[in-house]
Every structure is written in C-alpha cells, then in structure tokens.
Amino acid sequence: MRFMARHVFKCVRSGLLMRKVAVFFQAGWAYDAASINTATLELAAVGIIPVVITFTEGHNLPDTLLMDGTNRFYLYIWETERQQHVEHVARCILCYSKPGQPLEQDKCRPDPECPAGTPGPQEVDVDLVFVVDSSYGVDADVYRGSLSLADAALEDLEVAEQPGASHLGARVALVTHTTPNFWPGVGRLPVLEGFHLTTYGNRKQMQRHVREAARPLQGTPALGHALEWTLENVLLAAPRPQKTQVFFAIVASETSSWDREKLWTLSLEAKCKGITLFVLALGPGVGTHELAELAELVSAPSEQHLLRLQGVSEPEVNYARGFTRAFLNLLKSGTNQYPPPELTEECGGLHRGDTCCN
C-alpha cells in the first residue's frame, strides 16, 4: 500500500471529477497491521482512495480507521459469494451511477444506495497545541508556510464551541518559539503564546489569529524549552483536559546544543504521560542528522508521527493537510496506545528530577 502511494500514481490526469482509487485484495492475516495504518496516512496525503477487500471475517485489518465516515476509505468483507457485491463497488466507488444508467463519474448524481460521506470539519475530541518554530534560522517564507499549515489543519477540525466547559470537539492552542534574548535561568519565557486552549470557541477566530501572527520572533532555537513550557502551562494545566492531547511541533531549524538534553528528557516525560508528540519537519533548516533525532523523539511509530516537507509549495501543503487529517482520524479510532507498551519499563524508571511534570 505504501509503495502504491509513493510510486504508482505519479502521473495522473487532472479534472474536477477525477479521482484516484486503489483496490487491494487481502486473502489472509496481515503480518504488520501498524504498517497498514501508516499506508492509509500516506494514501490520504496524496488523495488516493483505498478500497480493501478481504475474504475472511477473521482479518486483523484496521476497520475502525478505514470506515471513517468520509468516503475516503473502504473495507469490504467477501467471505461468502452473497457478500461479493461487485456491482456496488463499481457504482459507489469506481464510478457514480444510478441503476439502469451507464457507469459514470459524477459525484453530483450518485446512486442513492451508495453510502453518503460527511465531508467538512471532522469531529475529534482532542487538546491540540501547534508549536511553531520562529527562531532566527527560519526563513520568513518558511515561517509563513508553517502558519499556513496550521491554518489548513484548523479548516478540517470541528472546534469545541465551549472549550472551557465541554469535552466535545477540538480545543486548539498556538505557541511560537523562541523569543528574543531567551536564555535558560534568566527569567525570560522561551515562547510567545498566541492563544490558549480555552481562548476561542470558533475556528474562524483561530484562523484569523494564525494569519496575523506573521512576524517571526528570531530567538535562539530551543524546542526543548518550548516543549517544557507548553506542557507545564498549556496541556497539563488546561481545565477539563481531553483524553487525547497532542503536541504538534512544526520544526524548521536545528535546536541549540544546550537545549538538547531538555528536549530528550521532556519528550520522554510527555510520552510517558500519554501525550502524543507529532513533528512536521519543514524546509532546508532540518538536516539528515536532526531528522534522525526527531524520529527518536516523536511518538511511536515514527512513520505516523514525523512528516518531512522540503518546502511550502501548494502540493506540499495539500500533502501535509491530507496526512494531518488522516492522522487525527487515526487518533480518533484509538488504534495506537499512548504511551505504547514498549515504553512501560522506561517510563517506570524515569528519573523526573526537577522537570516540569513532577
């Protein structure tokens, strides 16, 4: 599936009604179900609609992810001949058509028997903090592109109307780093808080604020200290915290050497507390070495929690938007565990010292 997403649909026709559909047949047990989740993220990012047909009820395919209600993923179980509705697949997925009419692709006139999707903002109960790199090594265009990525992600979220009193919907915060002249221990905050989780109950107000935050801070890179401040003052301090909490960092530079130990310690601290760490690495300021370190810091599996973009062109922004939307749906499905079982021993023996989260 991942090979299909990366290599097969490189040259396709364009058009308003053109769709990219990939049909996969699965005859038995999938040996690595986690890789299927990763593949669905990559397929969604490039706008490919996956259709998975399995021939056994005893499959281990992630149906909670595939049946997401948006008509972007499909899972069919054809264990018996009576279940093999080939005509339904043809009319509802490959084409849109009404009975007795030629098969055609017109999403404005679908077969009434086909399941209706629910496009638009997705309902995810989550506390989500966008932490945007605004340090001195970040080019102004890259910084503005980072904000546009946060703006695009907000477009796909159903925001909580009463963020201070309800567990329903997404609560979102915006933090940028690093502030000018920040240095550990001198009393300066490493970040500028755009808005808190409970500031806005309207997506348009959030987007307006994001679009107006166009002036970079130009401080020394300090992602670890930004993570510490965000945990202590936003995610772990929020009233009525959501079960799902996400630290969404848009990173465009290499953090300072004096910040690395803080970053390692606090990233483990956050993961042990069940917080999801997602990093979008953007632009030329993130090199191969830094990218490898970020892969160790994010939540597991890293293929689902670390996204690399070379720039902020329209195709790249669309890719990130599709990936992020599918990722939030993956969170909603509850497929991954935060923290994962493999961190149990490490979290149990974690020396917390004087970190933020004692």
C-alpha positions in Angstrom: 0.0 0.0 0.0 2.8 2.4 0.8 4.5 1.5 -2.5 1.3 2.3 -4.3 1.0 5.7 -2.5 4.6 6.7 -3.3 5.2 5.4 -6.8 2.2 4.3 -8.8 0.1 7.5 -9.1 2.9 9.8 -10.1 1.4 10.7 -13.5 -2.4 11.0 -13.4 -4.9 13.0 -15.3 -6.4 16.1 -13.7 -10.0 17.2 -13.6 -12.8 18.3 -11.3 -14.4 14.8 -11.2 -11.2 12.8 -11.5 -10.4 10.5 -8.5 -7.5 8.2 -7.7 -8.7 4.8 -6.4 -6.6 1.8 -5.4 -8.2 -1.5 -4.8 -6.3 -4.0 -2.5 -7.3 -7.7 -2.1 -6.3 -9.3 1.2 -6.6 -13.1 1.4 -5.4 -13.7 5.0 -3.9 -12.3 8.1 -1.8 -9.0 7.8 1.5 -9.6 9.5 2.1 -5.9 10.3 -1.2 -4.1 10.9 0.6 -0.9 12.0 2.2 -0.5 8.6 -1.4 -0.5 7.1 -2.2 2.4 9.3 0.9 4.2 8.1 -0.1 3.4 4.5 -3.6 4.9 4.9 -2.0 8.2 6.1 0.3 8.3 3.0 -2.6 7.4 0.7 -4.8 10.1 2.2 -2.0 12.6 1.8 -1.9 12.2 -1.9 -5.6 11.9 -2.3 -5.8 8.2 -3.2 -9.0 6.4 -2.0 -8.0 2.9 -0.8 -10.5 0.1 -1.1 -9.6 -3.0 0.8 -11.4 -6.3 0.1 -10.7 -9.2 2.4 -12.1 -12.7 2.1 -12.3 -13.6 5.8 -14.2 -12.4 8.8 -11.1 -13.2 10.9 -9.0 -10.4 9.4 -6.9 -8.0 11.5 -7.3 -5.0 9.2 -7.9 -1.7 11.0 -11.6 -1.3 10.1 -12.1 1.5 12.7 -9.7 3.5 10.6 -11.0 2.5 7.2 -14.6 3.2 7.9 -14.1 6.8 8.9 -17.5 8.1 7.5 -16.0 10.5 4.9 -16.0 8.1 1.9 -12.2 8.3 1.8 -11.5 4.7 3.0 -13.5 1.5 2.3 -13.3 -2.0 3.8 -15.3 -4.9 2.4 -15.6 -8.5 3.7 -16.3 -11.0 1.0 -16.3 -14.3 2.9 -19.2 -15.7 1.0 -20.4 -15.3 -2.5 -23.5 -13.5 -1.3 -21.3 -10.8 0.2 -19.4 -10.2 -3.1 -21.3 -7.1 -4.3 -19.1 -6.3 -7.3 -21.8 -4.0 -8.8 -22.0 -2.0 -5.6 -18.2 -1.4 -5.6 -18.4 -0.4 -9.3 -21.2 2.0 -8.8 -20.3 3.5 -5.4 -16.5 3.7 -5.5 -15.1 3.4 -9.0 -18.0 5.4 -10.6 -21.1 7.2 -9.6 -24.3 6.0 -11.3 -27.9 5.2 -10.8 -29.4 1.7 -11.6 -30.1 1.3 -15.3 -27.8 4.1 -16.4 -24.3 3.8 -17.8 -21.4 3.9 -15.3 -20.2 7.5 -15.0 -18.2 9.7 -12.6 -20.5 12.4 -11.4 -20.4 13.0 -7.7 -23.3 15.3 -8.0 -25.6 12.5 -9.1 -24.6 9.4 -7.0 -26.5 6.2 -6.7 -29.0 6.8 -3.8 -28.0 3.3 -2.5 -24.4 4.4 -2.0 -23.3 5.5 1.5 -23.2 9.2 1.8 -20.0 10.7 3.1 -19.8 13.6 5.5 -17.2 16.0 4.1 -16.2 19.0 6.1 -14.6 19.5 9.5 -14.0 16.3 11.4 -15.2 15.7 14.9 -12.2 14.8 17.1 -12.2 15.3 20.9 -8.6 16.5 21.3 -6.5 19.1 23.0 -4.1 20.2 20.2 -1.3 22.6 20.5 0.5 23.9 17.4 4.1 24.9 18.4 5.6 26.8 15.5 9.4 27.3 15.1 10.0 31.1 14.7 13.7 31.2 15.6 16.4 33.2 13.9 17.4 30.4 11.5 13.9 30.2 10.0 13.4 31.9 6.7 10.4 34.3 6.7 8.7 32.4 3.8 9.1 29.1 5.7 7.7 30.6 8.9 4.6 31.9 6.9 4.3 28.5 5.4 4.3 26.9 8.8 1.4 29.2 9.8 -0.4 28.3 6.6 -0.1 24.6 7.5 -1.7 25.2 10.9 -4.4 27.3 9.2 -5.1 24.4 6.8 -5.3 21.9 9.7 -7.8 24.1 11.5 -10.0 24.1 8.4 -10.6 20.4 8.9 -11.4 20.5 12.6 -14.7 20.8 14.4 -13.8 23.2 17.2 -15.3 23.0 20.6 -17.9 25.8 21.0 -17.4 25.9 24.8 -13.8 25.0 25.2 -13.7 25.7 28.9 -16.7 23.5 29.8 -17.1 20.8 27.2 -15.3 17.5 26.4 -16.7 17.6 22.8 -14.8 18.9 19.9 -11.2 20.1 19.4 -9.6 22.6 21.7 -6.6 24.3 20.0 -3.7 26.5 21.1 -1.0 28.3 19.3 2.6 28.8 20.6 5.6 30.2 18.7 9.3 30.0 19.8 11.9 31.2 20.6 11.6 34.7 22.0 14.5 37.1 21.5 17.3 37.0 24.1 15.9 33.9 25.8 18.5 32.0 27.9 17.8 29.3 30.5 17.5 30.6 34.0 17.4 34.3 33.3 13.6 34.7 33.8 12.5 35.1 30.2 9.8 32.9 28.6 11.0 30.9 25.7 7.7 31.1 23.8 5.0 33.6 22.8 1.5 32.2 23.4 -0.8 33.1 20.5 -3.9 31.7 22.1 -4.8 29.2 24.8 -6.9 26.0 24.6 -9.8 27.9 26.1 -9.4 31.2 24.3 -11.6 30.6 21.2 -14.7 28.5 20.5 -14.7 29.4 16.9 -12.5 28.1 14.1 -12.6 31.3 12.1 -11.3 33.3 15.1 -8.4 30.9 15.5 -7.5 31.1 11.8 -7.6 34.9 11.9 -5.2 34.9 14.8 -2.9 32.4 13.0 -2.9 34.6 9.8 -2.0 37.7 11.8 1.0 36.0 13.6 3.2 36.7 10.6 6.2 38.3 12.4 8.9 35.8 13.4 10.4 36.0 16.9 14.1 35.4 15.8 15.3 34.0 19.0 17.8 31.2 19.5 16.3 27.7 18.7 15.1 26.0 21.9 12.5 23.3 21.1 13.1 21.5 24.4 12.4 24.6 26.5 9.3 25.3 24.3 8.1 21.8 25.0 8.6 22.2 28.7 6.7 25.5 28.9 3.9 24.1 26.7 3.5 21.0 28.9 3.5 23.0 32.1 1.4 25.9 31.1 -1.0 24.5 28.4 -1.5 20.8 28.1 -1.1 19.8 31.7 -2.7 23.0 33.1 -5.8 23.0 31.0 -9.2 22.7 32.8 -11.2 19.6 31.9 -8.3 18.0 29.9 -9.3 15.8 26.9 -8.3 12.2 26.9 -6.3 12.8 23.7 -3.6 15.5 23.9 -1.3 16.4 21.0 1.9 18.4 20.9 2.1 19.3 17.2 5.5 20.9 16.5 6.3 22.5 13.2 10.1 22.4 13.2 12.2 24.4 10.7 15.6 24.6 12.4 18.1 22.6 14.4 17.7 23.2 18.2 20.6 24.6 20.2 23.2 22.3 21.7 22.3 23.5 25.3 18.7 22.6 24.6 19.1 19.0 23.5 19.2 17.4 27.0 16.0 19.2 27.9 14.4 18.1 24.6 15.2 14.4 25.2 14.1 14.5 28.8 10.9 16.3 28.3 9.9 14.4 25.2 10.1 11.1 27.2 8.2 12.8 30.1 5.4 13.8 27.7 5.2 10.4 26.1 5.0 8.7 29.5 2.1 10.9 30.4 0.2 9.8 27.3 0.7 12.9 25.3 1.1 12.4 21.5 4.2 14.1 20.0 3.9 14.8 16.3 6.6 16.7 14.4 6.3 18.3 10.9 9.9 19.0 9.8 9.9 21.8 7.3 12.4 23.3 4.9 16.2 23.2 4.5 17.0 24.0 8.1 16.2 20.4 9.2 19.1 18.2 8.1 19.5 14.5 8.0 21.0 14.3 11.5 18.4 16.4 13.0 15.6 14.5 11.3 17.0 11.2 12.7 17.0 12.7 16.2 13.4 13.9 15.8 12.4 10.4 14.7 13.6 9.2 18.2 11.7 11.9 20.0 8.2 11.6 18.5 5.6 9.1 19.5 5.8 5.6 18.1 5.6 4.5 15.3 7.7 7.4 14.0 6.4 6.9 10.4 3.0 8.1 11.6 4.2 10.9 13.9 7.0 12.5 11.8 6.3 14.2 8.5 9.1 15.7 6.3 8.4 18.5 3.8 11.1 20.2 1.7 9.1 23.4 1.2 5.8 25.1 1.4 4.5 24.8 -2.2 0.8 24.2 -2.7 1.2 20.5 -3.4 3.3 20.1 -0.2 0.8 22.0 1.9 -2.0 19.8 0.4 0.0 16.7 1.2 0.5 17.8 4.8 -3.2 18.7 5.2 -4.3 15.3 3.9 -1.8 13.5 6.1 -2.8 15.5 9.2 -6.5 14.9 8.7 -5.9 11.2 8.4 -3.7 11.2 11.4 -6.3 12.9 13.5 -8.8 10.3 12.4 -6.3 7.6 13.4 -6.2 9.2 16.9 -9.9 9.2 17.0 -10.0 5.5 16.2 -7.9 4.7 19.3 -5.7 2.3 17.3 -2.4 3.5 18.8 -1.7 3.4 22.5 -0.2 6.5 24.3 2.2 5.6 25.9 2.9 2.4 23.9 3.6 -0.9 25.8 7.3 -0.8 24.9 7.8 2.4 26.9 6.3 0.9 30.2 9.7 -0.1 31.7 11.4 3.1 30.6 8.5 5.3 32.0 8.5 3.3 35.2 12.2 4.0 35.9 12.2 7.6 34.6 14.1 9.9 36.9 12.0 13.1 36.9 14.4 15.3 38.9 13.3 18.9 38.6 11.4 18.6 35.3 8.0 20.3 34.8 5.8 17.4 35.4 6.6 16.0 38.8 
